[in-house]
Amino acid sequence: MDNPSPIISIRISESGKKALISNRNQIKIWEKNSGKTTNFFDSKFEINHLCKVRNSGFIFLALQKPKIEGKLIEEMGNIPFWISNFGVNSQNFNLKSIDDVGKLEKIKKTFIT
């Protein structure tokens, strides 16, 4: 990472070909075979922890703010089946965070509270 802060989370894709690596300010997607960063996301808030949902590209982020945020990273996998059950598909789920999508209010209440 270009940032001097220490790595706080590492999550490997199910294929084993990519890894999510986060420090306090940024999440990077790293490709195992080439060793290159394929994508990155900067955070306005300090990242405390990253949790990847198994068999999907969805992550939860514990940030230095009151609410947990979620993000779909299609490069890491598909939308989880339980989000699809709420009538949300990947076309209308290209989001910056859970707070950006009003339809996901039910998910926040069901899974986070």
A tleap script that builds the chain and sets N, CA, C and O, in Angstrom:
source leaprc.protein.ff14SB
mol = sequence {
  NMET ASP ASN PRO SER PRO ILE ILE SER ILE
  ARG ILE SER GLU SER GLY LYS LYS ALA LEU
  ILE SER ASN ARG ASN GLN ILE LYS ILE TRP
  GLU LYS ASN SER GLY LYS THR THR ASN PHE
  PHE ASP SER LYS PHE GLU ILE ASN HIE LEU
  CYS LYS VAL ARG ASN SER GLY PHE ILE PHE
  LEU ALA LEU GLN LYS PRO LYS ILE GLU GLY
  LYS LEU ILE GLU GLU MET GLY ASN ILE PRO
  PHE TRP ILE SER ASN PHE GLY VAL ASN SER
  GLN ASN PHE ASN LEU LYS SER ILE ASP ASP
  VAL GLY LYS LEU GLU LYS ILE LYS LYS THR
  PHE ILE CTHR
}
set mol.1.N position { 0.838 -1.175 0.000 }
set mol.1.CA position { 0.000 0.000 0.000 }
set mol.1.C position { 0.883 1.238 0.000 }
set mol.1.O position { 1.979 1.232 0.559 }
set mol.2.N position { 0.405 2.277 -0.619 }
set mol.2.CA position { 1.166 3.510 -0.705 }
set mol.2.C position { 1.113 4.294 0.595 }
set mol.2.O position { 1.846 5.268 0.767 }
set mol.3.N position { 0.260 3.879 1.496 }
set mol.3.CA position { 0.054 4.575 2.743 }
set mol.3.C position { 0.886 3.912 3.838 }
set mol.3.O position { 0.925 2.684 3.908 }
set mol.4.N position { 1.546 4.681 4.687 }
set mol.4.CA position { 2.414 4.072 5.694 }
set mol.4.C position { 1.673 3.422 6.871 }
set mol.4.O position { 2.321 2.792 7.707 }
set mol.5.N position { 0.352 3.547 6.969 }
set mol.5.CA position { -0.335 2.936 8.112 }
set mol.5.C position { -0.361 1.420 7.950 }
set mol.5.O position { -0.382 0.917 6.826 }
set mol.6.N position { -0.359 0.684 9.067 }
set mol.6.CA position { -0.268 -0.787 9.007 }
set mol.6.C position { -1.526 -1.437 8.439 }
set mol.6.O position { -2.620 -0.877 8.508 }
set mol.7.N position { -1.348 -2.619 7.881 }
set mol.7.CA position { -2.470 -3.403 7.372 }
set mol.7.C position { -3.285 -3.899 8.556 }
set mol.7.O position { -2.730 -4.403 9.532 }
set mol.8.N position { -4.636 -3.750 8.466 }
set mol.8.CA position { -5.485 -4.185 9.570 }
set mol.8.C position { -6.366 -5.372 9.203 }
set mol.8.O position { -6.806 -6.102 10.091 }
set mol.9.N position { -6.638 -5.583 7.905 }
set mol.9.CA position { -7.468 -6.721 7.485 }
set mol.9.C position { -6.974 -7.260 6.153 }
set mol.9.O position { -6.588 -6.503 5.261 }
set mol.10.N position { -6.992 -8.591 6.036 }
set mol.10.CA position { -6.696 -9.266 4.772 }
set mol.10.C position { -7.765 -10.326 4.583 }
set mol.10.O position { -7.982 -11.155 5.467 }
set mol.11.N position { -8.442 -10.305 3.426 }
set mol.11.CA position { -9.466 -11.294 3.100 }
set mol.11.C position { -9.189 -11.816 1.706 }
set mol.11.O position { -8.971 -11.033 0.782 }
set mol.12.N position { -9.195 -13.139 1.542 }
set mol.12.CA position { -8.889 -13.795 0.280 }
set mol.12.C position { -10.192 -14.168 -0.428 }
set mol.12.O position { -11.155 -14.576 0.221 }
set mol.13.N position { -10.225 -14.031 -1.757 }
set mol.13.CA position { -11.396 -14.445 -2.531 }
set mol.13.C position { -11.516 -15.960 -2.492 }
set mol.13.O position { -10.548 -16.663 -2.204 }
set mol.14.N position { -12.719 -16.458 -2.786 }
set mol.14.CA position { -12.938 -17.906 -2.774 }
set mol.14.C position { -12.054 -18.622 -3.796 }
set mol.14.O position { -11.645 -19.762 -3.575 }
set mol.15.N position { -11.763 -17.956 -4.907 }
set mol.15.CA position { -10.899 -18.550 -5.933 }
set mol.15.C position { -9.432 -18.573 -5.501 }
set mol.15.O position { -8.624 -19.317 -6.057 }
set mol.16.N position { -9.098 -17.753 -4.507 }
set mol.16.CA position { -7.713 -17.658 -4.055 }
set mol.16.C position { -6.842 -16.793 -4.953 }
set mol.16.O position { -5.636 -16.688 -4.729 }
set mol.17.N position { -7.441 -16.167 -5.974 }
set mol.17.CA position { -6.671 -15.383 -6.941 }
set mol.17.C position { -6.535 -13.917 -6.558 }
set mol.17.O position { -5.651 -13.225 -7.063 }
set mol.18.N position { -7.416 -13.427 -5.655 }
set mol.18.CA position { -7.388 -12.014 -5.271 }
set mol.18.C position { -7.482 -11.881 -3.764 }
set mol.18.O position { -7.985 -12.766 -3.070 }
set mol.19.N position { -6.984 -10.751 -3.273 }
set mol.19.CA position { -7.055 -10.471 -1.845 }
set mol.19.C position { -7.521 -9.041 -1.632 }
set mol.19.O position { -7.146 -8.139 -2.381 }
set mol.20.N position { -8.341 -8.838 -0.605 }
set mol.20.CA position { -8.710 -7.502 -0.137 }
set mol.20.C position { -7.769 -7.174 1.005 }
set mol.20.O position { -7.642 -7.952 1.951 }
set mol.21.N position { -7.118 -6.046 0.925 }
set mol.21.CA position { -6.186 -5.631 1.962 }
set mol.21.C position { -6.575 -4.225 2.389 }
set mol.21.O position { -6.720 -3.336 1.550 }
set mol.22.N position { -6.745 -4.019 3.692 }
set mol.22.CA position { -7.115 -2.679 4.147 }
set mol.22.C position { -6.166 -2.184 5.222 }
set mol.22.O position { -5.634 -2.945 6.030 }
set mol.23.N position { -5.984 -0.892 5.194 }
set mol.23.CA position { -5.326 -0.209 6.299 }
set mol.23.C position { -6.341 0.788 6.854 }
set mol.23.O position { -7.531 0.644 6.573 }
set mol.24.N position { -5.943 1.751 7.597 }
set mol.24.CA position { -6.890 2.687 8.228 }
set mol.24.C position { -7.612 3.607 7.235 }
set mol.24.O position { -8.667 4.150 7.559 }
set mol.25.N position { -7.055 3.787 6.032 }
set mol.25.CA position { -7.600 4.774 5.090 }
set mol.25.C position { -8.088 4.203 3.770 }
set mol.25.O position { -8.782 4.893 3.023 }
set mol.26.N position { -7.742 2.959 3.467 }
set mol.26.CA position { -7.927 2.484 2.102 }
set mol.26.C position { -8.114 0.963 2.058 }
set mol.26.O position { -7.602 0.230 2.904 }
set mol.27.N position { -8.864 0.514 1.045 }
set mol.27.CA position { -8.995 -0.909 0.748 }
set mol.27.C position { -8.422 -1.106 -0.650 }
set mol.27.O position { -8.750 -0.358 -1.571 }
set mol.28.N position { -7.568 -2.112 -0.808 }
set mol.28.CA position { -7.001 -2.415 -2.117 }
set mol.28.C position { -7.325 -3.854 -2.487 }
set mol.28.O position { -7.399 -4.733 -1.629 }
set mol.29.N position { -7.518 -4.076 -3.784 }
set mol.29.CA position { -7.675 -5.431 -4.304 }
set mol.29.C position { -6.357 -5.793 -4.966 }
set mol.29.O position { -5.889 -5.102 -5.872 }
set mol.30.N position { -5.772 -6.872 -4.507 }
set mol.30.CA position { -4.456 -7.309 -4.937 }
set mol.30.C position { -4.601 -8.625 -5.688 }
set mol.30.O position { -5.279 -9.537 -5.214 }
set mol.31.N position { -3.975 -8.731 -6.848 }
set mol.31.CA position { -4.013 -9.945 -7.661 }
set mol.31.C position { -2.801 -10.814 -7.321 }
set mol.31.O position { -1.656 -10.371 -7.404 }
set mol.32.N position { -3.080 -12.050 -6.941 }
set mol.32.CA position { -2.030 -12.947 -6.464 }
set mol.32.C position { -0.962 -13.236 -7.521 }
set mol.32.O position { 0.230 -13.144 -7.228 }
set mol.33.N position { -1.369 -13.583 -8.742 }
set mol.33.CA position { -0.403 -13.992 -9.771 }
set mol.33.C position { 0.525 -12.874 -10.213 }
set mol.33.O position { 1.723 -13.094 -10.390 }
set mol.34.N position { -0.020 -11.673 -10.392 }
set mol.34.CA position { 0.812 -10.567 -10.874 }
set mol.34.C position { 1.402 -9.738 -9.734 }
set mol.34.O position { 2.401 -9.046 -9.927 }
set mol.35.N position { 0.794 -9.803 -8.551 }
set mol.35.CA position { 1.251 -8.975 -7.435 }
set mol.35.C position { 0.852 -7.522 -7.563 }
set mol.35.O position { 1.339 -6.674 -6.815 }
set mol.36.N position { -0.037 -7.222 -8.512 }
set mol.36.CA position { -0.445 -5.835 -8.762 }
set mol.36.C position { -1.766 -5.505 -8.075 }
set mol.36.O position { -2.596 -6.381 -7.834 }
set mol.37.N position { -1.939 -4.236 -7.770 }
set mol.37.CA position { -3.205 -3.734 -7.255 }
set mol.37.C position { -4.125 -3.509 -8.445 }
set mol.37.O position { -3.770 -2.778 -9.370 }
set mol.38.N position { -5.312 -4.133 -8.436 }
set mol.38.CA position { -6.243 -3.979 -9.557 }
set mol.38.C position { -7.280 -2.900 -9.307 }
set mol.38.O position { -7.857 -2.369 -10.256 }
set mol.39.N position { -7.526 -2.565 -8.047 }
set mol.39.CA position { -8.499 -1.527 -7.714 }
set mol.39.C position { -8.261 -1.090 -6.280 }
set mol.39.O position { -7.643 -1.811 -5.497 }
set mol.40.N position { -8.760 0.107 -5.934 }
set mol.40.CA position { -8.659 0.561 -4.548 }
set mol.40.C position { -9.810 1.506 -4.239 }
set mol.40.O position { -10.401 2.109 -5.136 }
set mol.41.N position { -10.112 1.621 -2.964 }
set mol.41.CA position { -11.181 2.483 -2.475 }
set mol.41.C position { -10.655 3.266 -1.289 }
set mol.41.O position { -10.168 2.682 -0.320 }
set mol.42.N position { -10.752 4.585 -1.360 }
set mol.42.CA position { -10.376 5.434 -0.239 }
set mol.42.C position { -11.581 5.615 0.671 }
set mol.42.O position { -12.722 5.616 0.210 }
set mol.43.N position { -11.324 5.766 1.953 }
set mol.43.CA position { -12.398 5.962 2.910 }
set mol.43.C position { -12.289 7.343 3.548 }
set mol.43.O position { -11.197 7.788 3.898 }
set mol.44.N position { -13.428 8.017 3.696 }
set mol.44.CA position { -13.450 9.304 4.389 }
set mol.44.C position { -13.260 9.109 5.893 }
set mol.44.O position { -12.772 9.994 6.596 }
set mol.45.N position { -13.662 7.917 6.371 }
set mol.45.CA position { -13.586 7.604 7.794 }
set mol.45.C position { -12.513 6.543 8.024 }
set mol.45.O position { -12.225 5.743 7.134 }
set mol.46.N position { -11.933 6.537 9.200 }
set mol.46.CA position { -10.923 5.550 9.542 }
set mol.46.C position { -11.543 4.147 9.565 }
set mol.46.O position { -12.604 3.941 10.154 }
set mol.47.N position { -10.878 3.198 8.927 }
set mol.47.CA position { -11.351 1.813 8.861 }
set mol.47.C position { -10.823 1.059 10.082 }
set mol.47.O position { -9.620 1.048 10.344 }
set mol.48.N position { -11.735 0.429 10.823 }
set mol.48.CA position { -11.339 -0.373 11.980 }
set mol.48.C position { -11.255 -1.857 11.645 }
set mol.48.O position { -10.399 -2.570 12.170 }
set mol.49.N position { -12.147 -2.323 10.768 }
set mol.49.CA position { -12.176 -3.743 10.427 }
set mol.49.C position { -12.952 -3.944 9.133 }
set mol.49.O position { -13.862 -3.177 8.818 }
set mol.50.N position { -12.589 -4.970 8.392 }
set mol.50.CA position { -13.265 -5.343 7.156 }
set mol.50.C position { -13.695 -6.797 7.279 }
set mol.50.O position { -12.899 -7.648 7.678 }
set mol.51.N position { -14.946 -7.089 6.940 }
set mol.51.CA position { -15.465 -8.455 6.995 }
set mol.51.C position { -16.090 -8.788 5.647 }
set mol.51.O position { -17.030 -8.118 5.219 }
set mol.52.N position { -15.576 -9.819 4.971 }
set mol.52.CA position { -16.114 -10.235 3.670 }
set mol.52.C position { -17.134 -11.341 3.873 }
set mol.52.O position { -16.885 -12.296 4.608 }
set mol.53.N position { -18.286 -11.211 3.219 }
set mol.53.CA position { -19.318 -12.239 3.281 }
set mol.53.C position { -18.909 -13.391 2.381 }
set mol.53.O position { -18.602 -13.191 1.206 }
set mol.54.N position { -18.906 -14.590 2.932 }
set mol.54.CA position { -18.467 -15.794 2.216 }
set mol.54.C position { -19.261 -15.993 0.924 }
set mol.54.O position { -20.465 -15.740 0.880 }
set mol.55.N position { -18.580 -16.443 -0.116 }
set mol.55.CA position { -19.176 -16.743 -1.428 }
set mol.55.C position { -19.856 -15.535 -2.059 }
set mol.55.O position { -20.862 -15.683 -2.753 }
set mol.56.N position { -19.320 -14.352 -1.826 }
set mol.56.CA position { -19.881 -13.143 -2.436 }
set mol.56.C position { -18.789 -12.083 -2.522 }
set mol.56.O position { -17.662 -12.287 -2.072 }
set mol.57.N position { -19.148 -10.956 -3.105 }
set mol.57.CA position { -18.250 -9.812 -3.177 }
set mol.57.C position { -18.681 -8.709 -2.231 }
set mol.57.O position { -18.265 -7.560 -2.384 }
set mol.58.N position { -19.510 -9.046 -1.255 }
set mol.58.CA position { -20.044 -8.051 -0.320 }
set mol.58.C position { -19.182 -7.989 0.931 }
set mol.58.O position { -18.814 -9.017 1.499 }
set mol.59.N position { -18.864 -6.764 1.353 }
set mol.59.CA position { -18.085 -6.580 2.574 }
set mol.59.C position { -18.831 -5.662 3.531 }
set mol.59.O position { -19.596 -4.793 3.113 }
set mol.60.N position { -18.598 -5.867 4.806 }
set mol.60.CA position { -19.034 -4.942 5.849 }
set mol.60.C position { -17.807 -4.232 6.361 }
set mol.60.O position { -16.742 -4.832 6.507 }
set mol.61.N position { -17.962 -2.934 6.638 }
set mol.61.CA position { -16.855 -2.135 7.143 }
set mol.61.C position { -17.225 -1.518 8.484 }
set mol.61.O position { -18.248 -0.844 8.607 }
set mol.62.N position { -16.397 -1.749 9.475 }
set mol.62.CA position { -16.530 -1.053 10.752 }
set mol.62.C position { -15.627 0.171 10.649 }
set mol.62.O position { -14.402 0.063 10.592 }
set mol.63.N position { -16.264 1.329 10.628 }
set mol.63.CA position { -15.548 2.590 10.457 }
set mol.63.C position { -15.626 3.418 11.735 }
set mol.63.O position { -16.371 3.082 12.656 }
set mol.64.N position { -14.873 4.476 11.785 }
set mol.64.CA position { -14.921 5.403 12.906 }
set mol.64.C position { -16.141 6.297 12.744 }
set mol.64.O position { -16.010 7.507 12.562 }
set mol.65.N position { -17.333 5.696 12.810 }
set mol.65.CA position { -18.605 6.393 12.715 }
set mol.65.C position { -19.673 5.480 13.299 }
set mol.65.O position { -19.404 4.296 13.499 }
set mol.66.N position { -20.859 5.972 13.578 }
set mol.66.CA position { -21.862 5.184 14.298 }
set mol.66.C position { -22.397 3.947 13.573 }
set mol.66.O position { -22.741 2.967 14.234 }
set mol.67.N position { -22.480 3.955 12.251 }
set mol.67.CA position { -23.107 2.846 11.528 }
set mol.67.C position { -22.089 1.999 10.772 }
set mol.67.O position { -21.100 2.508 10.243 }
set mol.68.N position { -22.354 0.697 10.735 }
set mol.68.CA position { -21.570 -0.208 9.900 }
set mol.68.C position { -21.986 0.036 8.453 }
set mol.68.O position { -23.170 0.221 8.172 }
set mol.69.N position { -21.032 0.037 7.544 }
set mol.69.CA position { -21.334 0.223 6.133 }
set mol.69.C position { -21.086 -1.061 5.369 }
set mol.69.O position { -20.331 -1.929 5.809 }
set mol.70.N position { -21.728 -1.170 4.226 }
set mol.70.CA position { -21.541 -2.316 3.359 }
set mol.70.C position { -21.203 -1.873 1.952 }
set mol.70.O position { -21.545 -0.764 1.540 }
set mol.71.N position { -20.533 -2.738 1.222 }
set mol.71.CA position { -20.135 -2.408 -0.145 }
set mol.71.C position { -20.064 -3.698 -0.951 }
set mol.71.O position { -19.560 -4.717 -0.479 }
set mol.72.N position { -20.574 -3.636 -2.162 }
set mol.72.CA position { -20.438 -4.751 -3.091 }
set mol.72.C position { -19.245 -4.468 -3.987 }
set mol.72.O position { -19.197 -3.444 -4.669 }
set mol.73.N position { -18.287 -5.377 -3.980 }
set mol.73.CA position { -17.123 -5.268 -4.852 }
set mol.73.C position { -17.240 -6.418 -5.844 }
set mol.73.O position { -16.835 -7.543 -5.554 }
set mol.74.N position { -17.794 -6.129 -7.006 }
set mol.74.CA position { -18.096 -7.168 -7.992 }
set mol.74.C position { -16.853 -7.932 -8.430 }
set mol.74.O position { -16.946 -9.098 -8.814 }
set mol.75.N position { -15.712 -7.296 -8.377 }
set mol.75.CA position { -14.446 -7.934 -8.732 }
set mol.75.C position { -14.131 -9.114 -7.788 }
set mol.75.O position { -13.379 -10.020 -8.148 }
set mol.76.N position { -14.709 -9.091 -6.592 }
set mol.76.CA position { -14.464 -10.140 -5.596 }
set mol.76.C position { -15.569 -11.192 -5.549 }
set mol.76.O position { -15.409 -12.222 -4.894 }
set mol.77.N position { -16.698 -10.948 -6.240 }
set mol.77.CA position { -17.775 -11.930 -6.227 }
set mol.77.C position { -19.134 -11.297 -6.470 }
set mol.77.O position { -19.238 -10.101 -6.741 }
set mol.78.N position { -20.172 -12.116 -6.369 }
set mol.78.CA position { -21.536 -11.681 -6.656 }
set mol.78.C position { -22.224 -11.120 -5.420 }
set mol.78.O position { -21.688 -11.133 -4.312 }
set mol.79.N position { -23.427 -10.629 -5.657 }
set mol.79.CA position { -24.267 -10.135 -4.579 }
set mol.79.C position { -24.754 -11.340 -3.755 }
set mol.79.O position { -25.126 -12.357 -4.341 }
set mol.80.N position { -24.761 -11.258 -2.429 }
set mol.80.CA position { -25.203 -12.401 -1.615 }
set mol.80.C position { -26.675 -12.739 -1.844 }
set mol.80.O position { -27.480 -11.862 -2.156 }
set mol.81.N position { -27.015 -14.015 -1.686 }
set mol.81.CA position { -28.387 -14.460 -1.935 }
set mol.81.C position { -29.374 -13.760 -1.023 }
set mol.81.O position { -30.500 -13.495 -1.444 }
set mol.82.N position { -29.000 -13.451 0.208 }
set mol.82.CA position { -29.954 -12.861 1.144 }
set mol.82.C position { -30.293 -11.422 0.794 }
set mol.82.O position { -31.352 -10.930 1.185 }
set mol.83.N position { -29.420 -10.736 0.069 }
set mol.83.CA position { -29.772 -9.395 -0.416 }
set mol.83.C position { -30.745 -9.534 -1.580 }
set mol.83.O position { -31.681 -8.744 -1.699 }
set mol.84.N position { -30.537 -10.525 -2.436 }
set mol.84.CA position { -31.448 -10.767 -3.555 }
set mol.84.C position { -32.863 -11.046 -3.059 }
set mol.84.O position { -33.832 -10.687 -3.728 }
set mol.85.N position { -32.992 -11.676 -1.905 }
set mol.85.CA position { -34.308 -11.962 -1.339 }
set mol.85.C position { -35.092 -10.701 -0.995 }
set mol.85.O position { -36.310 -10.764 -0.824 }
set mol.86.N position { -34.418 -9.561 -0.890 }
set mol.86.CA position { -35.084 -8.301 -0.598 }
set mol.86.C position { -35.442 -7.532 -1.863 }
set mol.86.O position { -35.824 -6.364 -1.790 }
set mol.87.N position { -35.324 -8.178 -3.025 }
set mol.87.CA position { -35.694 -7.548 -4.284 }
set mol.87.C position { -34.644 -6.599 -4.829 }
set mol.87.O position { -34.964 -5.724 -5.633 }
set mol.88.N position { -33.412 -6.753 -4.413 }
set mol.88.CA position { -32.324 -5.913 -4.882 }
set mol.88.C position { -31.444 -6.769 -5.785 }
set mol.88.O position { -31.072 -7.881 -5.410 }
set mol.89.N position { -31.107 -6.261 -6.973 }
set mol.89.CA position { -30.198 -7.014 -7.846 }
set mol.89.C position { -28.915 -6.224 -8.068 }
set mol.89.O position { -28.810 -5.069 -7.656 }
set mol.90.N position { -27.954 -6.843 -8.715 }
set mol.90.CA position { -26.648 -6.190 -8.845 }
set mol.90.C position { -26.710 -4.949 -9.722 }
set mol.90.O position { -25.854 -4.074 -9.588 }
set mol.91.N position { -27.693 -4.839 -10.618 }
set mol.91.CA position { -27.781 -3.642 -11.459 }
set mol.91.C position { -28.110 -2.398 -10.626 }
set mol.91.O position { -27.552 -1.328 -10.871 }
set mol.92.N position { -29.014 -2.528 -9.639 }
set mol.92.CA position { -29.339 -1.341 -8.850 }
set mol.92.C position { -28.590 -1.348 -7.523 }
set mol.92.O position { -28.938 -0.603 -6.607 }
set mol.93.N position { -27.561 -2.190 -7.418 }
set mol.93.CA position { -26.809 -2.283 -6.183 }
set mol.93.C position { -25.361 -1.845 -6.349 }
set mol.93.O position { -24.536 -2.113 -5.475 }
set mol.94.N position { -25.035 -1.179 -7.449 }
set mol.94.CA position { -23.701 -0.613 -7.594 }
set mol.94.C position { -23.653 0.617 -6.713 }
set mol.94.O position { -24.069 1.698 -7.131 }
set mol.95.N position { -23.151 0.466 -5.498 }
set mol.95.CA position { -23.288 1.527 -4.522 }
set mol.95.C position { -21.964 1.885 -3.889 }
set mol.95.O position { -20.979 1.155 -3.996 }
set mol.96.N position { -21.965 3.007 -3.238 }
set mol.96.CA position { -20.804 3.444 -2.472 }
set mol.96.C position { -20.886 2.894 -1.056 }
set mol.96.O position { -19.869 2.496 -0.487 }
set mol.97.N position { -22.081 2.866 -0.484 }
set mol.97.CA position { -22.278 2.304 0.856 }
set mol.97.C position { -23.742 1.935 1.024 }
set mol.97.O position { -24.586 2.346 0.228 }
set mol.98.N position { -24.042 1.169 2.046 }
set mol.98.CA position { -25.429 0.770 2.305 }
set mol.98.C position { -26.309 2.002 2.454 }
set mol.98.O position { -27.462 1.985 2.023 }
set mol.99.N position { -25.797 3.061 3.051 }
set mol.99.CA position { -26.595 4.256 3.279 }
set mol.99.C position { -27.078 4.894 1.985 }
set mol.99.O position { -28.021 5.686 2.009 }
set mol.100.N position { -26.447 4.565 0.841 }
set mol.100.CA position { -26.839 5.138 -0.438 }
set mol.100.C position { -28.095 4.503 -1.020 }
set mol.100.O position { -28.694 5.071 -1.934 }
set mol.101.N position { -28.505 3.361 -0.528 }
set mol.101.CA position { -29.616 2.627 -1.125 }
set mol.101.C position { -30.748 2.494 -0.114 }
set mol.101.O position { -30.629 1.735 0.848 }
set mol.102.N position { -31.841 3.219 -0.318 }
set mol.102.CA position { -32.963 3.190 0.608 }
set mol.102.C position { -33.602 1.831 0.746 }
set mol.102.O position { -34.116 1.504 1.816 }
set mol.103.N position { -33.587 1.015 -0.316 }
set mol.103.CA position { -34.207 -0.307 -0.279 }
set mol.103.C position { -33.540 -1.224 0.741 }
set mol.103.O position { -34.143 -2.212 1.160 }
set mol.104.N position { -32.320 -0.920 1.147 }
set mol.104.CA position { -31.603 -1.814 2.044 }
set mol.104.C position { -31.843 -1.496 3.515 }
set mol.104.O position { -31.191 -2.077 4.383 }
set mol.105.N position { -32.759 -0.592 3.808 }
set mol.105.CA position { -33.067 -0.266 5.202 }
set mol.105.C position { -33.515 -1.525 5.951 }
set mol.105.O position { -33.170 -1.707 7.118 }
set mol.106.N position { -34.292 -2.402 5.276 }
set mol.106.CA position { -34.741 -3.649 5.889 }
set mol.106.C position { -33.564 -4.536 6.259 }
set mol.106.O position { -33.577 -5.178 7.309 }
set mol.107.N position { -32.554 -4.576 5.413 }
set mol.107.CA position { -31.394 -5.417 5.671 }
set mol.107.C position { -30.652 -4.909 6.899 }
set mol.107.O position { -30.242 -5.700 7.749 }
set mol.108.N position { -30.478 -3.594 6.996 }
set mol.108.CA position { -29.769 -3.040 8.143 }
set mol.108.C position { -30.494 -3.403 9.438 }
set mol.108.O position { -29.861 -3.765 10.430 }
set mol.109.N position { -31.809 -3.306 9.422 }
set mol.109.CA position { -32.582 -3.619 10.638 }
set mol.109.C position { -32.535 -5.111 10.943 }
set mol.109.O position { -32.472 -5.501 12.109 }
set mol.110.N position { -32.563 -5.949 9.913 }
set mol.110.CA position { -32.604 -7.390 10.126 }
set mol.110.C position { -31.255 -7.968 10.523 }
set mol.110.O position { -31.182 -8.805 11.422 }
set mol.111.N position { -30.183 -7.533 9.864 }
set mol.111.CA position { -28.897 -8.184 10.052 }
set mol.111.C position { -27.934 -7.422 10.942 }
set mol.111.O position { -26.990 -8.013 11.467 }
set mol.112.N position { -28.144 -6.132 11.126 }
set mol.112.CA position { -27.155 -5.350 11.872 }
set mol.112.C position { -27.648 -4.978 13.267 }
set mol.112.O position { -26.836 -4.792 14.173 }
set mol.113.N position { -28.947 -4.867 13.456 }
set mol.113.CA position { -29.431 -4.462 14.780 }
set mol.113.C position { -29.756 -5.652 15.640 }
set mol.113.O position { -30.177 -5.489 16.786 }
savepdb mol mol.pdb
quit
